[in-house]
Amino acid sequence: MNWRIHRYPKPYLSLIDGVVMGGGVGLCLHGGIRVVTERVLFAMPEVTVGHFPDVGTSYFFARQCPGYVGFYLALTGARARLGDVMYAGIGTHYVPSARINDLERALCSATSNSAKKLTKIDIIDIIGKFSDLTSPEVSPLERHQPDIDWCFSAPTMEEIISRLHEQKRTRACAWATTTLSMLAKACPTSLKVTLRMLHRIRALGMSFERSVAQELRISGRIVEREDIGRGVRAVLVDKKKGHVPAWDPPTLEEVTEGMVEDILAPYTDAGMELRTEEGHLI
């Protein structure tokens, strides 16, 4: 579905006036027009339940966010509000929540009254009548961009954490302390798999289609692990604040290169791979 949205020939518009996480991100992110309000709250916290950022977000995080902001969002599951959503490129236009219903009515009216199909430019012109040119919120991500780039450009999770500890020790950096706390709650295997996935997409310049095909392989294997069941139960069912599931392995050091590569490796059965509508392997 995310692939179809990405390739959809007609203008695809999302109105985001609240929380958008997980599968909802997949429904919104791959269309060309994403209108957000001051009520928006974005996150992809999959690493905290033993999964990984999927639904096409791997491509966006690796190739479309400024610097290493996408790596930071993917690995920490951090929540982003309006300023950060606009800075990261998650939102393309800002419209105050009080005007979102008026915008929707204007779009519907233009669609029904127009003698021709609305183009993307037509839709953006309509949005412009309701949109504020600048977000009313500053972006903490923009403020911390140099720190994010330094720490999250590291090639391994161990080095990322080492750099964060260095920031915390030498600069008494509150951002580093908070980031370390978020990473400590995440599944070690999910962290290493996610980082390898993002580095591979960026280094190889992988297309959206190839990125989604890689996600399919990872998902098919990671759901077979016990981590996801433990993570979902702890975070979504038991909801015990501060409780970290019994991840297996429990530490980053115990997650081997072989384990990570086994999760990312192509299927030996070509029938399991993602194909185009014409039947061609991606």
ZAVEX-687236 format. One record per atom (N, C-alpha, C): residue number from 1; residue in one letter; atom name; x, y, z. Coordinates in steps of 0.02 Angstrom, whole numbers. Atoms other than C-alpha are relative to their C-alpha. Layout:
// ZAVEX-687236
   num   residu   atome       xx       yy       zz
   NUM        A      CA        X        Y        Z
...
***
This chain:
// ZAVEX-687236
   num   residu   atome       xx       yy       zz
     1        M       N       41      -60        0
     1        M      CA        0        0        0
     1        M       C       43       63        0
     2        N       N      -44      -58       -3
     2        N      CA      140      122       44
     2        N       C       33       12      -68
     3        W       N      -30       -4       67
     3        W      CA      221       85     -123
     3        W       C      -50       29      -50
     4        R       N       52      -26       45
     4        R      CA       56      118     -213
     4        R       C      -11       75       12
     5        I       N        8      -72      -15
     5        I      CA       37      285     -123
     5        I       C       58       40      -30
     6        H       N      -59      -33       26
     6        H      CA      214      332     -171
     6        H       C       -4        9      -76
     7        R       N        4       -2       73
     7        R      CA      178      294     -354
     7        R       C      -67       27      -26
     8        Y       N       68      -19       21
     8        Y      CA       -2      359     -357
     8        Y       C        3       59      -48
     9        P       N       -7      -52       51
     9        P      CA      -24      465     -513
     9        P       C      -38       65       15
    10        K       N       39      -59      -16
    10        K      CA     -153      585     -440
    10        K       C       29       36       62
    11        P       N      -23      -35      -61
    11        P      CA     -115      720     -309
    11        P       C      -26      -35       62
    12        Y       N       17       36      -61
    12        Y      CA     -116      638     -137
    12        Y       C       10       48       59
    13        L       N        0      -51      -53
    13        L      CA     -159      751       11
    13        L       C      -18      -31       67
    14        S       N       15       22      -68
    14        S      CA     -154      716      197
    14        S       C      -11       62       44
    15        L       N       13      -52      -49
    15        L      CA     -229      828      332
    15        L       C       14      -30       69
    16        I       N      -23       30      -63
    16        I      CA     -140      792      497
    16        I       C      -13       49       57
    17        D       N       22      -45      -53
    17        D      CA     -226      873      646
    17        D       C        1      -35       68
    18        G       N       -4       37      -63
    18        G      CA     -167      764      789
    18        G       C       57      -50       -3
    19        V       N      -53       51       -6
    19        V      CA      -67      607      825
    19        V       C        5      -40      -65
    20        V       N      -13       43       57
    20        V      CA       13      515      680
    20        V       C       61      -43       16
    21        M       N      -53       47      -18
    21        M      CA      115      360      721
    21        M       C      -10      -65      -39
    22        G       N        4       67       28
    22        G      CA      155      189      649
    22        G       C      -31       -1      -69
    23        G       N       32        8       65
    23        G      CA       40      137      508
    23        G       C      -31       64      -27
    24        G       N       27      -64       22
    24        G      CA      -39      309      504
    24        G       C       51       42      -36
    25        V       N      -54      -35       34
    25        V      CA      129      380      454
    25        V       C        6      -25      -72
    26        G       N       -3       28       67
    26        G      CA      132      261      307
    26        G       C      -55       25      -46
    27        L       N       56      -26       40
    27        L      CA      -37      327      249
    27        L       C       12       72      -21
    28        C       N       -8      -72       12
    28        C      CA       22      508      255
    28        C       C       65       19      -35
    29        L       N      -67      -25       16
    29        L      CA      208      519      224
    29        L       C       18       -3      -74
    30        H       N      -23       12       68
    30        H      CA      220      457       45
    30        H       C      -39       38      -53
    31        G       N       34      -46       45
    31        G      CA       96      578      -32
    31        G       C       38       65       -5
    32        G       N      -40      -60       11
    32        G      CA      162      741     -100
    32        G       C      -20       60       41
    33        I       N       25      -58      -37
    33        I      CA       57      858        8
    33        I       C      -21      -22       69
    34        R       N       14       21      -69
    34        R      CA       54      843      198
    34        R       C      -12       63       42
    35        V       N       19      -60      -38
    35        V      CA      -40      981      290
    35        V       C       -4      -18       74
    36        V       N        0       13      -72
    36        V      CA       -8      987      478
    36        V       C      -24       62       37
    37        T       N       21      -54      -43
    37        T      CA      -78     1092      618
    37        T       C       43        1       63
    38        E       N      -38       -5      -63
    38        E      CA      -10     1146      788
    38        E       C      -15      -59       47
    39        R       N       17       58      -41
    39        R      CA      -93      989      859
    39        R       C       38      -63      -19
    40        V       N      -33       60       25
    40        V      CA       19      869      763
    40        V       C       49      -29       52
    41        L       N      -49       35      -41
    41        L      CA      119      738      858
    41        L       C       21      -62      -40
    42        F       N      -26       53       42
    42        F      CA      229      623      755
    42        F       C       49      -43       38
    43        A       N      -52       44      -27
    43        A      CA      329      470      808
    43        A       C       -2      -67      -36
    44        M       N       -6       69       23
    44        M      CA      392      303      745
    44        M       C       39      -38       54
    45        P       N      -35       28      -58
    45        P      CA      432      217      912
    45        P       C        7      -76       -3
    46        E       N        0       73        7
    46        E      CA      443       39      842
    46        E       C       57      -35       36
    47        V       N      -57       33      -33
    47        V      CA      616        4      916
    47        V       C      -15      -13       74
    48        T       N       16       10      -71
    48        T      CA      538       16     1090
    48        T       C      -45      -61       12
    49        V       N       41       61       -7
    49        V      CA      427     -136     1055
    49        V       C       32      -59      -37
    50        G       N      -34       56       31
    50        G      CA      557     -245      970
    50        G       C      -11       -6      -75
    51        H       N       11        0       72
    51        H      CA      511     -197      792
    51        H       C       50       49      -31
    52        F       N      -44      -49       33
    52        F      CA      587      -67      673
    52        F       C      -44       48      -40
    53        P       N       40      -48       39
    53        P      CA      528       88      576
    53        P       C      -13      -27      -70
    54        D       N       17       30       65
    54        D      CA      435       18      426
    54        D       C      -47       46      -39
    55        V       N       50      -36       41
    55        V      CA      290       72      312
    55        V       C       32       54      -45
    56        G       N      -32      -47       45
    56        G      CA      414      158      197
    56        G       C       39       55       33
    57        T       N      -35      -55      -34
    57        T      CA      488      270      331
    57        T       C       76       -8       -4
    58        S       N      -73        9        4
    58        S      CA      661      192      311
    58        S       C       30       43      -55
    59        Y       N      -23      -42       55
    59        Y      CA      681      282      145
    59        Y       C       -1       73       20
    60        F       N        7      -70      -20
    60        F      CA      619      447      215
    60        F       C       53       18       52
    61        F       N      -49      -15      -53
    61        F      CA      729      439      371
    61        F       C       72        0      -27
    62        A       N      -68        6       24
    62        A      CA      884      388      274
    62        A       C       18       52      -53
    63        R       N      -18      -39       59
    63        R      CA      871      501      122
    63        R       C      -34       69       -5
    64        Q       N       37      -62       10
    64        Q      CA      747      644      147
    64        Q       C        1       48       59
    65        C       N       -5      -46      -58
    65        C      CA      773      715      322
    65        C       C       67       37       -2
    66        P       N      -64      -37        0
    66        P      CA      908      848      349
    66        P       C       52      -36       43
    67        G       N      -55       30      -38
    67        G      CA     1075      776      403
    67        G       C      -17      -70       24
    68        Y       N       15       65      -31
    68        Y      CA     1054      631      523
    68        Y       C      -61        4       46
    69        V       N       62       -7      -39
    69        V      CA      889      690      596
    69        V       C      -43      -63       -6
    70        G       N       40       60       10
    70        G      CA      803      539      519
    70        G       C       26      -59       39
    71        F       N      -31       53      -40
    71        F      CA      926      421      603
    71        F       C      -20        8       73
    72        Y       N       19      -15      -69
    72        Y      CA      890      506      769
    72        Y       C      -73      -19       13
    73        L       N       71       15      -10
    73        L      CA      701      492      749
    73        L       C      -13      -75       -2
    74        A       N       11       72        8
    74        A      CA      710      311      693
    74        A       C       27      -40       59
    75        L       N      -33       39      -53
    75        L      CA      827      251      831
    75        L       C      -25       16       70
    76        T       N       25      -19      -66
    76        T      CA      753      346      978
    76        T       C      -76       -7        6
    77        G       N       72       -2       -4
    77        G      CA      569      345      931
    77        G       C      -26       65       28
    78        A       N       18      -65      -29
    78        A      CA      568      527      987
    78        A       C      -63       29      -31
    79        R       N       61      -33       23
    79        R      CA      406      624      974
    79        R       C       17       68      -29
    80        A       N      -12      -64       33
    80        A      CA      405      772      856
    80        A       C      -65       40       -3
    81        R       N       58      -44        5
    81        R      CA      286      918      869
    81        R       C       10       48      -59
    82        L       N        5      -39       62
    82        L      CA      249     1055      744
    82        L       C       66       26      -27
    83        G       N      -63      -28       24
    83        G      CA      417     1143      736
    83        G       C       46      -53      -30
    84        D       N      -42       54       24
    84        D      CA      511      980      717
    84        D       C      -29      -35      -61
    85        V       N       33       31       57
    85        V      CA      383      907      598
    85        V       C       13       39      -64
    86        M       N      -13      -42       59
    86        M      CA      406     1053      479
    86        M       C       74        0      -17
    87        Y       N      -72       -2       13
    87        Y      CA      595     1057      499
    87        Y       C       24      -65      -33
    88        A       N      -21       65       26
    88        A      CA      613      871      463
    88        A       C      -29      -16      -68
    89        G       N       31       12       65
    89        G      CA      504      884      308
    89        G       C      -59      -48        3
    90        I       N       57       45       -7
    90        I      CA      367      773      378
    90        I       C      -64       37      -22
    91        G       N       54      -43       25
    91        G      CA      243      915      350
    91        G       C       25       44      -56
    92        T       N      -19      -45       55
    92        T      CA      244     1014      189
    92        T       C      -33       68        6
    93        H       N       36      -64       -8
    93        H      CA      119     1150      239
    93        H       C      -29        2       71
    94        Y       N       30      -11      -66
    94        Y      CA       59     1223      404
    94        Y       C      -64       40       -8
    95        V       N       64      -35       -3
    95        V      CA     -123     1272      428
    95        V       C      -25       -3       72
    96        P       N       26        2      -69
    96        P      CA     -193     1323      599
    96        P       C      -59      -48        6
    97        S       N       53       49      -10
    97        S      CA     -309     1191      671
    97        S       C      -69       31       -8
    98        A       N       65      -33        4
    98        A      CA     -450     1318      680
    98        A       C      -24        9      -72
    99        R       N       18      -12       71
    99        R      CA     -446     1333      489
    99        R       C        0      -65      -41
   100        I       N       -7       62       38
   100        I      CA     -425     1150      442
   100        I       C      -67      -22      -30
   101        N       N       65       18       28
   101        N      CA     -612     1120      419
   101        N       C      -19       44      -59
   102        D       N       12      -46       57
   102        D      CA     -625     1273      308
   102        D       C       41      -21      -60
   103        L       N      -42       24       55
   103        L      CA     -481     1207      205
   103        L       C      -31      -62      -32
   104        E       N       31       62       27
   104        E      CA     -566     1038      187
   104        E       C      -61       17      -43
   105        R       N       59      -20       38
   105        R      CA     -727     1120      129
   105        R       C       20       33      -66
   106        A       N      -23      -34       61
   106        A      CA     -633     1229        5
   106        A       C       26      -50      -51
   107        L       N      -26       52       45
   107        L      CA     -545     1077      -68
   107        L       C      -56      -41      -31
   108        C       N       57       39       25
   108        C      CA     -707      979      -83
   108        C       C      -40       41      -50
   109        S       N       39      -43       45
   109        S      CA     -795     1128     -163
   109        S       C       37        9      -66
   110        A       N      -39       -9       61
   110        A      CA     -655     1155     -288
   110        A       C       -2      -64      -42
   111        T       N        2       64       35
   111        T      CA     -658      970     -333
   111        T       C      -66      -10      -36
   112        S       N       67       12       28
   112        S      CA     -845      965     -362
   112        S       C      -20       52      -52
   113        N       N       20      -54       44
   113        N      CA     -859     1132     -452
   113        N       C       46        9      -61
   114        S       N      -48      -11       54
   114        S      CA     -706     1123     -564
   114        S       C      -18      -43      -61
   115        A       N       12       37       63
   115        A      CA     -728     1074     -745
   115        A       C       59      -44      -18
   116        K       N      -59       41       14
   116        K      CA     -553     1001     -745
   116        K       C       26      -30       65
   117        K       N      -29       32      -59
   117        K      CA     -458      889     -627
   117        K       C       50       47       32
   118        L       N      -47      -43      -35
   118        L      CA     -363      982     -493
   118        L       C       71      -29       -3
   119        T       N      -70       21        0
   119        T      CA     -174      974     -511
   119        T       C       29       12       69
   120        K       N      -34      -11      -63
   120        K      CA      -50      974     -369
   120        K       C        9       75       12
   121        I       N       -8      -73       -6
   121        I      CA      -18     1159     -403
   121        I       C      -65       33       20
   122        D       N       66      -27      -19
   122        D      CA     -205     1196     -393
   122        D       C      -13      -10       74
   123        I       N       13       17      -71
   123        I      CA     -216     1109     -224
   123        I       C       44       43       45
   124        I       N      -45      -40      -41
   124        I      CA      -64     1200     -156
   124        I       C      -22       73        1
   125        D       N       27      -69        2
   125        D      CA     -140     1367     -212
   125        D       C      -58        7       49
   126        I       N       57       -3      -47
   126        I      CA     -298     1327     -113
   126        I       C       26       -2       72
   127        I       N      -28        4      -67
   127        I      CA     -196     1277       40
   127        I       C       31       66       20
   128        G       N      -33      -63      -14
   128        G      CA     -101     1441       26
   128        G       C      -47       53       27
   129        K       N       48      -49      -24
   129        K      CA     -261     1538       62
   129        K       C      -14       -9       75
   130        F       N       13       14      -70
   130        F      CA     -270     1456      234
   130        F       C       64       -9       41
   131        S       N      -63       18      -31
   131        S      CA      -87     1425      271
   131        S       C       37       61       26
   132        D       N      -49      -49      -24
   132        D      CA       35     1524      376
   132        D       C       67      -19      -31
   133        L       N      -63       14       35
   133        L      CA      203     1540      289
   133        L       C       52      -32       45
   134        T       N      -49       28      -46
   134        T      CA      302     1497      444
   134        T       C      -34      -33       59
   135        S       N       25       34      -59
   135        S      CA      275     1379      588
   135        S       C        6       46       61
   136        P       N       -4      -42      -60
   136        P      CA      235     1467      753
   136        P       C       47      -29       53
   137        E       N      -43       32      -50
   137        E      CA      353     1346      844
   137        E       C       71       -6      -27
   138        V       N      -69       13       17
   138        V      CA      541     1335      845
   138        V       C       12      -75       -1
   139        S       N      -15       71        5
   139        S      CA      621     1167      808
   139        S       C       59      -19       45
   140        P       N      -56       26      -40
   140        P      CA      724     1082      945
   140        P       C       48      -41      -43
   141        L       N      -43       40       43
   141        L      CA      789      966      809
   141        L       C       50       45      -38
   142        E       N      -45      -47       35
   142        E      CA      860     1114      713
   142        E       C       53       26       48
   143        R       N      -47      -26      -50
   143        R      CA      940     1181      872
   143        R       C       54      -52       15
   144        H       N      -48       53      -18
   144        H      CA     1022     1013      906
   144        H       C       30      -35      -61
   145        Q       N      -24       32       60
   145        Q      CA     1065      974      725
   145        Q       C       75      -17        2
   146        P       N      -71       19       -2
   146        P      CA     1255      983      750
   146        P       C       14      -60       46
   147        D       N      -10       57      -45
   147        D      CA     1246      864      899
   147        D       C      -28      -64      -30
   148        I       N       30       58       32
   148        I      CA     1129      747      806
   148        I       C       46      -27      -54
   149        D       N      -43       22       55
   149        D      CA     1243      742      655
   149        D       C       64      -32       25
   150        W       N      -62       28      -26
   150        W      CA     1399      710      758
   150        W       C      -12      -69       31
   151        C       N       12       64      -35
   151        C      CA     1323      571      865
   151        C       C      -28      -54      -46
   152        F       N       36       51       37
   152        F      CA     1209      483      741
   152        F       C       30      -15      -69
   153        S       N      -36       18       61
   153        S      CA     1329      483      594
   153        S       C       49      -56       13
   154        A       N      -46       54      -17
   154        A      CA     1431      352      687
   154        A       C      -21      -65      -34
   155        P       N       16       60       38
   155        P      CA     1441      184      598
   155        P       C      -33      -55       41
   156        T       N       28       53      -42
   156        T      CA     1387       77      747
   156        T       C      -40       31       58
   157        M       N       38      -23      -58
   157        M      CA     1265       89      892
   157        M       C       46       13       59
   158        E       N      -46      -10      -55
   158        E      CA     1408       70     1014
   158        E       C       36       67       -5
   159        E       N      -34      -64       10
   159        E      CA     1496      221      938
   159        E       C      -48       59       10
   160        I       N       50      -53      -12
   160        I      CA     1335      324      939
   160        I       C       -6       12       76
   161        I       N        8       -7      -73
   161        I      CA     1315      290     1125
   161        I       C       63       29       31
   162        S       N      -63      -28      -25
   162        S      CA     1499      327     1156
   162        S       C        3       76      -11
   163        R       N       -1      -72       15
   163        R      CA     1483      496     1071
   163        R       C      -51       38       43
   164        L       N       50      -32      -44
   164        L      CA     1325      536     1171
   164        L       C       28        7       70
   165        H       N      -31       -4      -66
   165        H      CA     1418      495     1333
   165        H       C       54       55        2
   166        E       N      -51      -53        4
   166        E      CA     1559      609     1277
   166        E       C      -32       69        4
   167        Q       N       36      -64       -2
   167        Q      CA     1435      751     1247
   167        Q       C      -26       13       71
   168        K       N       26       -7      -68
   168        K      CA     1358      720     1417
   168        K       C       55       17       49
   169        R       N      -55       -9      -47
   169        R      CA     1526      714     1505
   169        R       C       35       68       -9
   170        T       N      -41      -60       13
   170        T      CA     1615      860     1421
   170        T       C      -40       64       -1
   171        R       N       40      -60        8
   171        R      CA     1470      979     1396
   171        R       C      -60        3       46
   172        A       N       59        5      -43
   172        A      CA     1343      926     1528
   172        A       C      -64       10      -42
   173        C       N       53      -10       50
   173        C      CA     1225      911     1379
   173        C       C      -64      -37       20
   174        A       N       64       31      -20
   174        A      CA     1045      881     1435
   174        A       C      -31      -40      -57
   175        W       N       27       36       57
   175        W      CA      996      829     1259
   175        W       C       31      -70       -4
   176        A       N      -34       65        2
   176        A      CA     1127      689     1263
   176        A       C      -26      -46       55
   177        T       N       26       41      -56
   177        T      CA     1063      629     1433
   177        T       C      -68      -28      -17
   178        T       N       67       22       19
   178        T      CA      885      621     1370
   178        T       C        2      -52      -56
   179        T       N       -6       47       57
   179        T      CA      937      533     1209
   179        T       C       25      -68       24
   180        L       N      -26       62      -28
   180        L      CA     1037      402     1305
   180        L       C      -56      -38       37
   181        S       N       56       32      -36
   181        S      CA      884      369     1413
   181        S       C      -49      -32      -48
   182        M       N       46       29       49
   182        M      CA      775      340     1259
   182        M       C       31      -63      -32
   183        L       N      -33       58       31
   183        L      CA      902      222     1180
   183        L       C        3      -59       48
   184        A       N       -5       54      -50
   184        A      CA      916      123     1342
   184        A       C      -65      -40        4
   185        K       N       65       35       -2
   185        K      CA      731       77     1328
   185        K       C      -13      -43      -61
   186        A       N       13       33       64
   186        A      CA      744       12     1150
   186        A       C       30      -70       -2
   187        C       N      -24       68       10
   187        C      CA      771     -166     1093
   187        C       C       68        2      -34
   188        P       N      -67       -2       30
   188        P      CA      958     -193     1058
   188        P       C        2      -26      -71
   189        T       N        0       27       68
   189        T      CA      926     -302      905
   189        T       C      -33       49      -48
   190        S       N       35      -48       43
   190        S      CA      802     -176      835
   190        S       C       45       60      -16
   191        L       N      -44      -58       11
   191        L      CA      928      -35      858
   191        L       C       54      -16      -52
   192        K       N      -53       16       48
   192        K      CA     1067     -125      765
   192        K       C      -26      -13      -70
   193        V       N       30       14       65
   193        V      CA      953     -185      626
   193        V       C      -21       65      -33
   194        T       N       23      -63       27
   194        T      CA      878      -12      604
   194        T       C       59       42      -25
   195        L       N      -58      -39       20
   195        L      CA     1048       74      598
   195        L       C       31      -28      -64
   196        R       N      -28       30       60
   196        R      CA     1115      -50      470
   196        R       C      -45       13      -60
   197        M       N       48      -12       53
   197        M      CA      957      -31      366
   197        M       C        7       71      -27
   198        L       N       -4      -70       21
   198        L      CA      971      159      362
   198        L       C       66       15      -35
   199        H       N      -65      -11       31
   199        H      CA     1157      160      323
   199        H       C        2      -31      -70
   200        R       N       -1       34       65
   200        R      CA     1129       38      181
   200        R       C      -40       40      -51
   201        I       N       42      -40       46
   201        I      CA      990      143      103
   201        I       C       38       63      -22
   202        R       N      -36      -62       17
   202        R      CA     1096      301      112
   202        R       C       62      -14      -41
   203        A       N      -64       14       34
   203        A      CA     1261      224       57
   203        A       C      -11      -24      -71
   204        L       N       12       28       66
   204        L      CA     1185      132      -91
   204        L       C      -47       43      -42
   205        G       N       47      -42       36
   205        G      CA     1065      272     -139
   205        G       C      -62      -40      -20
   206        M       N       55       45       16
   206        M      CA      924      145     -130
   206        M       C      -64       39      -15
   207        S       N       63      -30       18
   207        S      CA      759      191     -212
   207        S       C      -53      -15       53
   208        F       N       54       15      -46
   208        F      CA      595      195     -118
   208        F       C      -22      -73       -7
   209        E       N       22       68       12
   209        E      CA      547       30     -199
   209        E       C       47      -51       32
   210        R       N      -48       46      -29
   210        R      CA      707      -57     -147
   210        R       C        1        5       77
   211        S       N        2       -9      -73
   211        S      CA      694       16       28
   211        S       C      -60      -37       30
   212        V       N       59       35      -24
   212        V      CA      518      -53       49
   212        V       C        9      -76       -5
   213        A       N      -14       72        7
   213        A      CA      575     -223      -17
   213        A       C       45      -23       57
   214        Q       N      -43       17      -57
   214        Q      CA      711     -222      116
   214        Q       C      -40       -3       65
   215        E       N       44        1      -58
   215        E      CA      581     -179      248
   215        E       C      -40      -65        4
   216        L       N       40       61        1
   216        L      CA      478     -329      194
   216        L       C       41      -59       26
   217        R       N      -43       54      -23
   217        R      CA      625     -446      221
   217        R       C       11        4       76
   218        I       N      -14       -9      -71
   218        I      CA      665     -373      391
   218        I       C      -62      -18       41
   219        S       N       62       12      -37
   219        S      CA      483     -378      447
   219        S       C      -15      -74        5
   220        G       N       16       71        1
   220        G      CA      462     -559      396
   220        G       C       41      -40       50
   221        R       N      -44       35      -47
   221        R      CA      606     -609      509
   221        R       C       -7       26       72
   222        I       N        0      -29      -67
   222        I      CA      590     -489      654
   222        I       C      -64      -18       38
   223        V       N       63       20      -34
   223        V      CA      409     -539      690
   223        V       C        4      -71       26
   224        E       N       -9       68      -25
   224        E      CA      471     -717      718
   224        E       C       38       -1       66
   225        R       N      -39       -4      -61
   225        R      CA      578     -658      864
   225        R       C      -46       13       61
   226        E       N       40       -9      -60
   226        E      CA      514     -658     1043
   226        E       C        0       72       24
   227        D       N       -5      -69      -23
   227        D      CA      568     -477     1068
   227        D       C      -64       40      -13
   228        I       N       57      -42       17
   228        I      CA      417     -405      979
   228        I       C      -60      -16       45
   229        G       N       55       17      -46
   229        G      CA      293     -502     1087
   229        G       C       11       30       69
   230        R       N      -16      -28      -66
   230        R      CA      382     -447     1245
   230        R       C       -7       76        0
   231        G       N        3      -73        4
   231        G      CA      394     -268     1186
   231        G       C      -71       26       -3
   232        V       N       70      -21        6
   232        V      CA      212     -252     1135
   232        V       C      -36       -8       66
   233        R       N       33       11      -64
   233        R      CA      154     -327     1299
   233        R       C       21       53       51
   234        A       N      -25      -47      -50
   234        A      CA      265     -213     1404
   234        A       C      -25       71      -12
   235        V       N       15      -70       16
   235        V      CA      227      -51     1312
   235        V       C      -74       12      -10
   236        L       N       69      -12       20
   236        L      CA       49      -72     1249
   236        L       C      -52      -36       44
   237        V       N       48       37      -41
   237        V      CA      -30     -198     1369
   237        V       C       10       15       74
   238        D       N      -13      -11      -72
   238        D      CA       52     -190     1541
   238        D       C        9       74       16
   239        K       N      -11      -72       -7
   239        K      CA      105       -8     1520
   239        K       C       32       19       67
   240        K       N      -36      -15      -61
   240        K      CA      223      -13     1669
   240        K       C       54       52      -14
   241        K       N      -46      -54       14
   241        K      CA      316      151     1668
   241        K       C       70      -18       23
   242        G       N      -70       13      -17
   242        G      CA      504      129     1663
   242        G       C       20      -73       -7
   243        H       N      -16       72        6
   243        H      CA      493      -60     1636
   243        H       C       30      -14      -69
   244        V       N      -33       19       62
   244        V      CA      614     -125     1504
   244        V       C      -11      -75      -10
   245        P       N       12       72       13
   245        P      CA      564     -293     1425
   245        P       C       65      -40        3
   246        A       N      -58       45       -2
   246        A      CA      680     -443     1439
   246        A       C       22      -15      -71
   247        W       N      -22        8       70
   247        W      CA      759     -419     1268
   247        W       C       49      -59       -5
   248        D       N      -45       56       13
   248        D      CA      853     -565     1192
   248        D       C       34        9      -69
   249        P       N      -46      -11      -56
   249        P      CA      998     -529     1179
   249        P       C      -16       65       38
   250        P       N       18      -58      -41
   250        P      CA      986     -402     1320
   250        P       C       44       62      -10
   251        T       N      -46      -57        9
   251        T      CA     1133     -291     1268
   251        T       C       22        6      -73
   252        L       N      -25      -12       68
   252        L      CA     1202     -214     1109
   252        L       C       61      -44      -15
   253        E       N      -62       38       11
   253        E      CA     1367     -303     1132
   253        E       C      -14      -73      -18
   254        E       N       16       70       13
   254        E      CA     1280     -472     1123
   254        E       C      -36      -10      -67
   255        V       N       31        4       66
   255        V      CA     1195     -432      957
   255        V       C       56       -2      -51
   256        T       N      -57        9       45
   256        T      CA     1319     -501      831
   256        T       C      -14       25      -70
   257        E       N        6      -19       70
   257        E      CA     1353     -447      653
   257        E       C      -39      -53      -39
   258        G       N       35       54       35
   258        G      CA     1292     -617      595
   258        G       C      -75        2       11
   259        M       N       71       -5      -15
   259        M      CA     1125     -594      682
   259        M       C      -33       56      -41
   260        V       N       27      -57       38
   260        V      CA     1099     -424      599
   260        V       C       -4      -17      -74
   261        E       N        0       17       71
   261        E      CA     1147     -487      427
   261        E       C      -51      -53      -17
   262        D       N       51       51       13
   262        D      CA     1034     -638      442
   262        D       C      -70       31       -6
   263        I       N       66      -33        2
   263        I      CA      885     -521      472
   263        I       C       -7       41      -64
   264        L       N        4      -43       60
   264        L      CA      929     -408      324
   264        L       C       11      -38      -66
   265        A       N      -19       37       61
   265        A      CA      981     -543      200
   265        A       C      -59      -12      -46
   266        P       N       54       16       48
   266        P      CA      879     -571       40
   266        P       C      -27      -70       13
   267        Y       N       29       66       -7
   267        Y      CA      760     -718       43
   267        Y       C       33      -48      -49
   268        T       N      -26       51       46
   268        T      CA      828     -879      -31
   268        T       C      -55      -21      -49
   269        D       N       57       15       43
   269        D      CA      653     -907     -102
   269        D       C      -22       64      -34
   270        A       N       17      -61       36
   270        A      CA      626     -776     -238
   270        A       C      -75       15        3
   271        G       N       72      -11       -4
   271        G      CA      439     -800     -218
   271        G       C      -21       42       59
   272        M       N       15      -41      -59
   272        M      CA      448     -708      -51
   272        M       C       18       73      -11
   273        E       N      -22      -69       12
   273        E      CA      524     -551     -127
   273        E       C      -55       44      -28
   274        L       N       49      -48       25
   274        L      CA      425     -394     -168
   274        L       C        7        7      -75
   275        R       N       -1       -7       73
   275        R      CA      376     -379     -351
   275        R       C      -42       59      -21
   276        T       N       41      -52       29
   276        T      CA      307     -242     -461
   276        T       C      -66      -30      -23
   277        E       N       64       25       25
   277        E      CA      130     -253     -528
   277        E       C        8      -41      -64
   278        E       N      -14       38       60
   278        E      CA      208     -320     -687
   278        E       C       34      -67       15
   279        G       N      -30       64      -19
   279        G      CA      286     -463     -589
   279        G       C       75        0        4
   280        H       N      -73       -3       -1
   280        H      CA      465     -401     -593
   280        H       C       25        7       72
   281        L       N      -30       -6      -66
   281        L      CA      574     -423     -439
   281        L       C       28       70        9
   282        I       N      -28      -66      -17
   282        I      CA      623     -261     -351
   282        I       C       69      -12       30
***
